[in-house]
């Protein structure tokens, strides 16, 4: 197959908003700061350097050291944590939910995009240091989104209860789940490596945050990844004044609503609440709403006067959790961050936030669409070649692909356009004739034109259908291959867990991906494993 990539715009898997962002359409330019090019990072560095409160580096380094106390880390990760205390050090950040056993494949792609970008930046701007950050979404509470993963077409789900922040969820009870999954992995050398990693992560750590940190560190410590759990009182102290403004002024709601009005031609990713903060405890994360002159914790009997909630915020900032609108701001306050890397959906909601950042005088980061990847085997590529398929073909929606291939391999054209053109000429003559006689004849000609044109269209559809039946064996092989590469008619990276491919490539998998991926290139990469 001649190419190993396809542009995001031509892949069929990105929204119109992301297409227009990548094409730098003028209407969207007010919604972001610097577009992600290597040269634009110089401007971003200068802006962040002027705007970032370097006092926030002290608790950041202290908290990170504390969070890494219980696990063994690489010299590079240790060095990166220390570098965060220096004013010439900046971060590139990606965030991800605490999906069980890492969840879908794009977990790897997000982090590798982040690591690779820091390397490119260091090469371009050697006077500065750049640290890759994985922000664990420990405060999320939607457990149903993260309590499963897919492996070789099977769904593995952890059936347990969770009401509070998922990072605090106990891993007790995962042993039985792990035993079932371990049987599926088999007993190869690579399988045993995976089993050891998962066992140590989930069975030897008390909560989901610690387990996920151990897993990500096990996969990426050698590349200096720094993992942060921002569900922390010392980190949230820097967020107090912004949370106070959110409670009293609802700045985010007002500014984001104005931006959403400008995005009327697109699908809006998230809508702000009037107050975009949650109240959290170990088994609780509920919205804060303002009703009848009181701040109420939704679905509970807990309420506060204005003075009470501001006192609580000052003394216990860890009890306040930002939602999807406020979380990006919290991130940019505590990290000397230059760029956020995320999927299309994440970039879409970041584009709603620029005016809010401007209103609270925090530098808006560069927002970069993460690398997307399709992993294929030599056998699958050989099949595609035998079937005469390009990558563009395989990215086509199944029904369209079947139609296109049927037209391509049919021994005769399944296209009655020449006949339609002849018919059109015949009726053109009849209409000219009708002009010379009674108007009723013109109506009769028109009725026949509609009837016969429709008839030819129906014959063309039946011809296509007949050829599909005749060529069904070859078409079935085409669809089978597409289903292998796009399970459930979806992107492989959103369906499969990395362990499926680790069984094949083992410890070579992550270095291979790291070598191939270029974070600033907006192409869907096809990588042979």
C-alpha positions, -999 to +999 in steps of 0.1 A: +000+000+000+015+033-011+010+055+020+013+052+057-008+081+067-040+100+059-049+135+069-073+140+098-095+160+075-097+131+050-101+103+076-138+108+082-134+106+119-131+143+130-158+169+134-162+200+112-150+221+141-117+202+143-114+204+105-118+242+106-094+245+135-067+225+117-073+246+086-070+277+107-103+292+095-105+329+103-138+326+122-121+304+149-089+324+154-104+345+183-110+311+201-074+301+206-041+317+214-011+304+193-017+277+167+005+246+173+036+251+152+071+247+165+078+284+158+048+296+178+060+280+209+085+308+213+057+333+217+039+309+241+070+306+263+073+344+265+036+348+274+036+320+300+068+332+316+054+367+321+020+354+333+028+324+355+031+327+393+064+310+400+055+307+437+032+278+426+063+258+416+071+252+452+040+232+462+039+216+428+074+200+433+066+191+469+034+174+461+049+154+432+077+142+454+052+131+480+030+113+454+060+094+440+072+083+475+058+048+473+070+038+438+103+034+421+109+061+395+135+066+368+164+091+371+148+111+342+114+114+359+132+124+391+152+150+372+121+164+355+103+168+389+133+188+402+134+209+370+099+221+377+113+243+404+132+263+379+118+293+361+130+282+327+111+249+329+077+245+312+053+216+308+034+199+280+003+183+294-022+156+285-051+144+306-069+111+307-095+093+328-085+065+351-097+039+327-094+003+340-061-013+328-056+020+308-087+016+287-085+023+250-054+024+230-053+062+226-041+063+263-007+055+248-010+079+219-019+109+242+012+103+264+036+096+235+024+127+217+032+147+249+066+131+254+076+135+218+066+172+217+088+180+247+117+164+228+111+185+198+108+217+219+141+209+237+158+205+204+144+238+191+147+258+223+177+244+243+178+272+268+145+259+283+135+226+299+103+209+289+086+183+311+058+159+298+029+157+322+001+132+325-028+147+344-048+119+360-085+127+361-088+115+396-117+138+406-141+125+379-170+106+393-185+089+362-174+054+370-195+039+342-172+056+317-140+040+330-149+006+346-143-015+315-120-022+286-121-043+254-097-071+247-099-091+214-135-082+210-146-090+246-156-065+271-142-068+306-162-048+332-155-043+369-189-045+386-186-024+417-201+007+432-186+042+431-202+075+440-173+098+448-141+108+429-128+077+411-092+083+421-102+076+457-120+044+448-106+013+466-092-014+444-104-041+469-123-067+449-102-065+418-084-098+424-112-119+409-116-096+379-078-098+373-078-137+374-104-138+347-085-114+325-052-131+331-066-163+317-074-145+285-038-131+282-023-166+280+011-177+292+036-162+267+066-141+278+048-109+269+016-121+286+035-128+318+051-093+317+016-077+313+002-098+341+030-088+365+025-051+356-013-052+360-011-073+392+014-049+409-006-019+398-041-030+408-037-056+435-009-039+454-022-004+455-051+008+476-070+031+452-075+037+415-052+068+415-022+050+429-028+020+407-030+042+375+001+061+385+020+028+390+008+015+356+016+047+337+050+050+354+057+014+345+051+021+309+067+055+305+091+063+334+121+056+311+109+086+290+107+109+320+069+112+322+056+130+353+022+120+366+001+143+387-029+138+409-043+173+414-069+162+440-047+178+466-052+205+492-018+221+487-022+224+450-058+237+453-046+267+475-035+284+443-070+279+430-089+295+459-093+330+445-105+316+411-130+293+429-142+323+449-148+343+418-167+313+403-190+311+433-197+349+435-194+361+399-200+330+377-175+345+352-170+311+334-208+308+327-210+343+312-180+341+290-184+306+278-220+312+269-209+342+248-184+319+230-210+292+224-231+318+206-202+322+182-200+285+176-236+282+165-226+265+132-209+237+151-219+210+176-212+223+211-191+199+231-200+211+267-224+236+282-214+255+313-234+255+346-240+287+365-214+274+390-189+250+376-176+235+408-184+203+427-183+196+464-163+164+471-157+139+499-146+103+497-179+090+486-195+122+472-189+145+442-220+167+436-226+200+419-228+232+439-259+252+430-271+286+443-307+287+453-327+309+477-296+328+488-278+296+498-251+274+482-265+239+481-247+206+475-270+190+449-289+158+459-279+163+496-292+182+526-259+201+528-260+239+523-239+270+531-244+307+535-220+328+514-198+334+544-198+297+553-188+285+519-160+311+515-146+301+549-148+265+539-130+273+506-103+291+524-097+264+550-105+233+530-099+240+493-096+202+487-134+200+492-139+219+459-135+202+426-135+219+392-158+205+365-149+202+328-152+240+324-130+249+354-105+220+353-085+235+324-081+268+343-070+249+375-044+230+354-030+262+339-027+279+373-007+252+390+014+241+360+039+262+340+021+248+309+026+257+273+004+232+255-025+208+262-027+177+240-061+160+236-085+142+213-110+160+190-137+162+217-113+178+242-100+203+217-136+212+209-144+222+245-110+240+250-121+262+221-150+273+242-127+286+270-104+313+255-126+343+266-129+329+301-091+326+304-088+362+291-113+374+317-093+359+346-060+369+331-045+334+327-025+325+296-044+302+273-023+273+262-016+260+227-041+233+221-029+203+200-049+174+186-031+142+198-017+117+174-041+091+161-029+057+150-041+026+132-020-004+139-019-031+112-001-063+107+019-074+076-008-100+070-035-073+069-015-051+046-010-081+022-047-087+022-054-051+014-030-053-015-046-084-028-080-068-027-067-036-044-076-015-013-059+018-004-059+033+031-084+059+019-107+030+009-104+014+043-112+046+061-145+049+041-177+041+058-187+004+052-218+010+030-198+035+008-169+012+007-190-017-006-206+005-033-172+018-044-155-016-045-185-031-064-182-004-090-144-009-091-143-047-096-174-051-117-166-064-152-189-038-167-198-002-156-227+000-131-235+034-143-264+043-165-253+079-169-249+075-208-285+062-210-297+091-188-280+115-211-296+099-242-330+101-224-324+137-216-317+146-253-349+127-264-370+146-240-353+179-249-365+173-285-400+164-272-402+196-252-392+216-282-420+198-302-445+205-273-438+243-276-454+241-311-486+225-301-511+223-272-499+229-236-515+197-224-489+178-245-461+196-225-476+182-193-476+147-207-440+150-218-430+162-184-448+133-167-431+108-190-397+124-183-401+120-146-413+084-149-386+072-172-357+091-154-369+075-121-371+041-138-335+043-150-325+053-115-342+023-100-327+000-126-292+014-117-299+006-080-311-029-089-280-035-111-257-024-082-276-047-059-273-077-083-236-071-087-231-071-049-248-105-048-226-118-076-194-104-061-204-112-025-174-134-017-148-107-026-169-080-009-171-101+022-133-103+024-131-065+020-156-059+049-139-086+071-106-068+067-122-034+075-139-049+106-105-062+118-090-027+115-121-008+125-139-029+151-175-021+156-173+004+127-152+026+150-116+036+154-093+008+166-078+033+191-112+038+207-120+001+210-089-020+217-067-021+248-030-018+243-024-053+258-038-069+226-008-055+207+017-058+235+012-096+233+026-093+198+053-067+201+061-068+239+085-041+251+091-030+215+056-016+212+061+018+230+095+025+214+081+017+180+052+042+185+075+068+200+098+065+169+069+069+145+047+096+159+051+133+151+029+153+174+028+185+152+018+166+120-020+164+115-020+130+099-036+097+110-006+074+112-008+038+100+019+018+117+028-018+109+035-040+139 
